[in-house]
């Protein structure tokens, strides 16, 4: 490998290593979402690549050569690609078409038990007279929810995405439905949970 190729390869490898480390940090450390209609991993990649570029430009500003423009071009290309693929409205991946659904299931909370993730359409056993809490899991976007109990079970706030539910006393079965209305021009989704009421 000649000298010119090594001069181009070294900053690219440094940039790649920094971007991977920063992506891991942004993925595992909690931080506010800065781009509201962008898939979280894509946003983390954009932040990581941008931060790596800033770090390199500050660290190597005295030895900045024409070869570092390959790094800038690569980073700008990655950022634009991540923006396109991660944007809910424009991504060809399938967010706006509903191929990747807005609804991702539910978190079920019962007294004295750990939280449980359940998929839409699953059956849950609930003892008559006891309450459970349900939270709709969705893509990280602004949303509104509207819950309906087909057998008139008790809902504390049917317009919240996080509800307390008590099954009906005059039926051994109920069907809970939730309509999720997301922002970011994503399609509405309807999810449901089947409730078996135990005596």
SULGI-V18928 format. One record per pair of residues at least 12 apart in sequence whose C-alpha atoms are under 8 Angstrom apart, sorted by the first residue. I is the first residue (numbers start at 1). GAP is how many residues later the second one is. D is the distance in Angstrom with one decimal. If there is no record, write none. Layout:
# SULGI-V18928
{{I GAP D} {I GAP D}}
This chain:
# SULGI-V18928
{{7 60 6.7} {8 59 5.3} {8 60 7.2} {8 62 7.2} {11 56 8.0} {11 57 6.7} {11 60 6.8} {12 58 7.6} {12 59 5.8} {15 37 6.2} {15 38 7.1} {15 41 7.3} {15 56 7.1} {18 30 8.0} {18 34 5.6} {19 26 7.8} {19 29 5.2} {19 30 5.2} {19 32 7.7} {19 33 5.5} {20 28 7.5} {22 26 5.0} {22 27 7.9} {22 29 7.7} {22 30 7.4} {23 21 5.9} {23 22 5.7} {23 24 7.6} {23 25 5.0} {23 26 7.8} {26 18 5.6} {26 21 7.7} {26 22 7.1} {27 14 7.1} {27 17 6.3} {36 105 6.6} {37 50 6.1} {37 51 5.7} {37 52 7.6} {37 104 6.5} {37 147 5.6} {38 45 7.5} {38 48 5.2} {38 49 4.5} {38 50 5.8} {39 47 5.0} {39 48 6.4} {39 49 6.8} {39 100 7.8} {39 101 7.4} {40 46 7.9} {40 100 7.5} {41 45 7.9} {42 40 5.4} {42 41 6.9} {42 43 7.5} {42 44 5.1} {43 39 7.5} {43 40 7.7} {43 43 7.3} {45 34 7.6} {45 37 7.1} {46 32 7.7} {46 33 5.2} {46 36 6.5} {46 37 7.5} {49 26 6.2} {49 29 7.6} {49 30 7.0} {50 25 7.2} {50 29 7.6} {53 18 7.8} {53 19 7.0} {53 22 7.1} {88 96 6.6} {88 97 7.7} {88 98 7.1} {89 95 6.5} {89 96 6.1} {89 97 7.0} {95 91 6.9} {96 89 6.9} {96 90 5.0} {96 91 6.4} {97 89 7.7} {97 90 7.2} {98 88 7.5} {98 89 6.3} {101 88 7.3} {102 36 5.3} {102 37 5.4} {102 78 7.9} {102 80 7.5} {102 84 7.6} {102 85 7.7} {102 86 7.6} {102 87 6.5} {103 33 7.2} {103 34 6.1} {103 35 4.6} {103 36 6.9} {103 77 7.3} {103 86 6.4} {103 87 7.6} {103 88 6.9} {104 15 7.2} {104 16 7.7} {104 32 7.5} {104 33 5.1} {104 34 5.1} {104 35 7.2} {105 12 7.2} {105 13 5.8} {105 14 4.4} {105 15 5.1} {105 31 6.2} {105 32 5.3} {105 33 7.4} {105 86 7.6} {106 12 5.3} {106 13 6.3} {106 14 7.2} {106 28 6.5} {106 29 5.4} {106 30 4.6} {106 31 5.2} {107 27 5.7} {107 28 5.1} {107 29 6.6} {107 30 6.9} {108 24 7.1} {108 25 5.9} {108 26 4.9} {108 27 6.8} {109 23 5.9} {109 24 5.0} {109 25 6.4} {110 21 7.4} {110 22 5.1} {110 23 6.6} {111 21 7.5} {120 71 5.5} {120 72 5.4} {120 73 6.0} {121 70 7.2} {121 71 5.3} {121 72 5.0} {121 73 6.3} {122 70 7.9} {122 71 5.7} {122 72 6.1} {123 70 6.2} {123 71 4.5} {123 72 5.7} {123 73 7.0} {124 69 7.2} {124 70 6.1} {124 71 5.0} {124 72 6.1} {125 70 5.9} {125 71 4.8} {125 72 6.1} {125 73 6.7} {126 41 7.2} {126 69 6.8} {126 70 6.2} {126 71 5.1} {126 72 5.9} {127 70 5.7} {127 71 4.6} {127 72 6.0} {128 38 7.9} {128 39 6.3} {128 40 7.5} {128 41 6.4} {128 69 5.7} {128 70 5.7} {128 71 5.6} {129 37 6.6} {129 38 6.9} {129 40 7.1} {130 36 6.1} {130 37 7.5} {131 33 6.7} {131 34 5.5} {131 35 4.6} {131 36 7.4} {132 32 5.8} {132 33 5.4} {132 34 6.6} {133 29 7.3} {133 30 5.6} {133 31 4.3} {133 32 6.0} {134 28 5.7} {134 29 5.4} {134 30 6.3} {134 31 7.4} {135 26 5.8} {135 27 4.2} {135 28 6.4} {136 25 5.6} {136 26 6.5} {141 41 6.6} {141 42 6.3} {141 43 7.2} {142 40 5.9} {142 41 5.3} {142 42 7.8} {143 37 6.7} {143 38 5.4} {143 39 4.1} {143 40 5.8} {144 15 7.1} {144 16 7.0} {144 17 6.8} {144 36 5.9} {144 37 5.1} {144 38 6.3} {145 13 7.6} {145 14 5.4} {145 15 5.6} {145 16 5.1} {145 33 6.4} {145 34 5.6} {145 35 4.6} {145 36 6.1} {146 12 5.5} {146 13 4.6} {146 14 6.7} {146 15 7.5} {146 32 5.4} {146 33 5.2} {146 34 6.8} {147 12 6.5} {147 13 7.9} {147 29 7.0} {147 30 5.6} {147 31 4.3} {147 32 6.5} {148 28 5.8} {148 29 5.2} {148 30 6.4} {149 25 6.8} {149 26 5.9} {149 27 4.7} {149 28 6.5} {150 24 6.1} {150 25 5.5} {150 26 6.6} {150 27 8.0} {151 17 6.5} {151 20 7.2} {151 22 7.6} {151 23 5.4} {151 24 7.1} {152 15 8.0} {152 16 6.1} {153 12 7.0} {153 13 5.9} {153 14 4.6} {153 15 4.4} {153 21 7.4} {154 12 5.0} {154 13 6.3} {154 14 6.9} {167 28 7.9} {167 30 6.7} {168 29 7.9} {171 26 7.2} {172 24 6.0} {172 25 4.5} {172 26 6.8} {173 21 7.6} {173 22 5.7} {173 23 4.8} {173 24 5.6} {174 20 6.2} {174 21 4.9} {174 22 6.6} {174 23 7.6} {175 17 6.9} {175 18 5.9} {175 19 4.8} {175 20 5.9} {176 16 5.4} {176 17 5.1} {176 18 6.4} {176 19 7.3} {177 13 6.9} {177 14 5.8} {177 15 4.3} {177 16 6.6} {178 12 5.6} {178 13 5.4} {178 14 6.2} {179 12 6.7}}
